[in-house]
Amino acid sequence: METKTIVRVNNVDIIATSDEQMIAIRPICEALGIDANGQKQRIERDEILGSVACVIHATGRDGKQYEMYCIPYKYVFGWLFSIDTSRVNEEARPAVLRYKEECYEALYRHFAEPQTFLAEKQKVMERKVEEYQECQRRFKDAQKLMNEAKAELNQVMKVTIEEWRANNRQLILPFHSDEEE
């Protein structure tokens, strides 16, 4: 089974197998300064991690075959998040704390941000619906005024010179007000 180095932490190569991306936990434990056997026991007690962990035979950097206790790559992040920071060596502790902060942030974004986004979007949509309805009302009012103005224009267009003369040379229309004279 072929392996490849996916990251180097504290001068320790973290390797993955080519099939299913299985990650050996011992190199990670060594990089963090925690007991690999203790972590293996924790993983085995965990309902989820214990069900996906396995021992594989893989080639180490030295070219020899070794049995390696591994978990799938996609579970490594959750396992690392569960590690008690007080058990990690001083050199690795700041990185582990930063990692845990990023995990908390990622969890928040995943679970809380969609609801925040939807609530904010709903408020904006409600405001925009009100604006749209107001524009519709103003449009209908403007359309009514436009139709009235068109009707008045048509009345003016229909007036003949004979009607104008008959009204003492005055253009008298039913909509004509004193202000327009």
C-alpha positions as CSV (number, residue, x, y, z in Angstrom):
1,M,0.0,0.0,0.0
2,E,1.5,3.3,-1.1
3,T,1.6,6.3,1.3
4,K,2.2,10.0,0.9
5,T,3.1,12.8,3.2
6,I,0.3,15.3,3.5
7,V,1.8,17.6,6.0
8,R,4.8,18.0,8.3
9,V,4.2,19.0,11.9
10,N,7.0,19.6,14.4
11,N,9.4,17.7,12.1
12,V,7.0,14.7,11.9
13,D,5.5,13.6,8.6
14,I,1.7,13.1,8.6
15,I,1.0,10.5,6.0
16,A,-2.0,9.2,4.2
17,T,-2.6,6.0,2.4
18,S,-3.5,6.1,-1.2
19,D,-6.7,4.1,-0.8
20,E,-9.5,5.9,1.2
21,Q,-7.1,8.5,2.5
22,M,-6.4,6.8,5.9
23,I,-4.3,8.8,8.3
24,A,-2.0,7.2,10.9
25,I,-2.6,8.7,14.3
26,R,0.9,8.0,15.8
27,P,2.8,10.6,13.8
28,I,0.2,13.2,14.8
29,C,0.4,12.2,18.4
30,E,4.2,12.4,18.3
31,A,4.0,15.9,16.7
32,L,1.6,17.1,19.5
33,G,3.5,15.3,22.3
34,I,0.6,13.2,23.4
35,D,0.4,9.5,24.1
36,A,-0.5,7.6,20.9
37,N,-1.8,4.5,22.8
38,G,-4.0,6.7,25.0
39,Q,-5.4,8.4,21.8
40,K,-6.0,5.0,20.3
41,Q,-8.0,4.0,23.3
42,R,-10.0,7.2,23.2
43,I,-10.7,6.6,19.5
44,E,-11.9,3.1,20.1
45,R,-14.3,4.3,22.9
46,D,-15.8,6.9,20.6
47,E,-18.9,5.5,18.8
48,I,-18.1,7.2,15.5
49,L,-14.3,7.2,15.4
50,G,-14.2,3.6,16.8
51,S,-16.4,2.4,14.0
52,V,-14.1,3.8,11.2
53,A,-10.7,3.3,12.7
54,C,-8.5,0.4,11.5
55,V,-5.1,-1.0,11.5
56,I,-3.4,-1.0,8.1
57,H,0.0,-2.2,6.7
58,A,1.8,0.7,5.1
59,T,5.3,1.6,4.1
60,G,7.1,4.0,6.4
61,R,9.7,6.6,5.3
62,D,12.4,4.1,5.9
63,G,10.9,1.7,3.3
64,K,9.8,-0.9,5.8
65,Q,6.3,-2.2,6.3
66,Y,4.5,-1.2,9.5
67,E,1.1,-1.7,11.1
68,M,-0.5,1.7,11.5
69,Y,-3.6,2.6,13.5
70,C,-5.5,4.9,11.2
71,I,-8.7,6.8,10.8
72,P,-10.2,8.2,7.6
73,Y,-8.9,11.6,6.6
74,K,-12.4,13.2,6.9
75,Y,-12.5,12.3,10.6
76,V,-9.1,13.6,11.5
77,F,-10.3,17.1,12.0
78,G,-13.0,16.1,14.6
79,W,-10.5,13.9,16.4
80,L,-8.0,16.7,16.6
81,F,-10.7,19.0,17.9
82,S,-11.5,16.6,20.7
83,I,-7.9,16.4,22.0
84,D,-7.5,18.0,25.5
85,T,-5.2,20.9,25.0
86,S,-3.7,20.5,28.4
87,R,-2.2,17.2,27.3
88,V,-0.4,18.7,24.3
89,N,3.2,19.7,24.6
90,E,4.0,23.4,25.1
91,E,5.5,23.8,21.7
92,A,2.4,22.6,19.9
93,R,-0.2,24.1,22.2
94,P,-0.6,27.5,20.5
95,A,-1.2,25.8,17.1
96,V,-3.8,23.4,18.7
97,L,-5.6,26.4,20.3
98,R,-5.7,28.3,17.0
99,Y,-7.0,25.1,15.3
100,K,-9.7,24.7,18.0
101,E,-10.7,28.4,17.6
102,E,-11.0,27.9,13.8
103,C,-13.1,24.8,14.4
104,Y,-15.5,26.8,16.7
105,E,-15.7,29.4,14.0
106,A,-16.4,26.9,11.3
107,L,-19.1,25.2,13.3
108,Y,-20.7,28.6,14.0
109,R,-20.6,29.6,10.3
110,H,-22.1,26.2,9.3
111,F,-24.9,26.1,11.8
112,A,-25.7,29.7,12.7
113,E,-24.9,31.8,9.6
114,P,-27.6,30.3,7.4
115,Q,-30.3,31.3,9.9
116,T,-28.8,34.8,10.3
117,F,-28.6,35.2,6.5
118,L,-32.2,34.0,6.0
119,A,-33.6,36.3,8.8
120,E,-31.8,39.3,7.3
121,K,-32.8,38.4,3.8
122,Q,-36.5,38.0,4.9
123,K,-36.4,41.5,6.5
124,V,-35.0,43.0,3.3
125,M,-37.5,41.2,1.1
126,E,-40.4,42.4,3.3
127,R,-39.1,46.0,3.0
128,K,-38.6,45.6,-0.8
129,V,-42.2,44.2,-1.2
130,E,-43.5,47.3,0.6
131,E,-41.5,49.5,-1.7
132,Y,-42.7,47.6,-4.7
133,Q,-46.3,47.9,-3.6
134,E,-45.9,51.7,-3.0
135,C,-44.4,52.0,-6.5
136,Q,-47.4,50.1,-7.9
137,R,-49.8,52.4,-6.1
138,R,-47.9,55.5,-7.4
139,F,-47.8,54.0,-10.8
140,K,-51.6,53.4,-10.8
141,D,-52.1,57.0,-9.6
142,A,-49.8,58.3,-12.3
143,Q,-51.6,56.1,-14.9
144,K,-54.9,57.6,-13.8
145,L,-53.6,61.1,-14.1
146,M,-52.1,60.3,-17.5
147,N,-55.4,58.9,-18.7
148,E,-57.2,62.0,-17.4
149,A,-54.7,64.3,-19.2
150,K,-55.1,62.3,-22.4
151,A,-58.9,62.6,-22.2
152,E,-58.5,66.4,-21.7
153,L,-56.1,66.6,-24.6
154,N,-58.6,64.7,-26.8
155,Q,-61.3,67.2,-25.8
156,V,-59.1,70.1,-26.7
157,M,-58.3,68.5,-30.0
158,K,-62.0,68.0,-30.8
159,V,-62.8,71.7,-30.3
160,T,-63.5,73.4,-33.6
161,I,-63.1,77.0,-34.6
162,E,-66.9,77.3,-34.9
163,E,-67.2,76.3,-31.2
164,W,-64.5,78.8,-30.2
165,R,-66.3,81.6,-32.1
166,A,-69.6,80.6,-30.6
167,N,-68.1,81.0,-27.1
168,N,-67.0,84.6,-27.8
169,R,-63.6,83.5,-29.0
170,Q,-62.9,81.7,-25.8
171,L,-61.9,78.1,-25.4
172,I,-64.3,76.9,-22.8
173,L,-63.9,73.3,-21.7
174,P,-65.4,71.3,-18.8
175,F,-62.0,70.8,-17.1
176,H,-60.9,74.4,-17.7
177,S,-60.3,76.3,-14.5
178,D,-59.9,80.0,-13.7
179,E,-56.2,79.4,-12.9
180,E,-55.4,78.4,-16.5
181,E,-56.8,81.6,-18.0
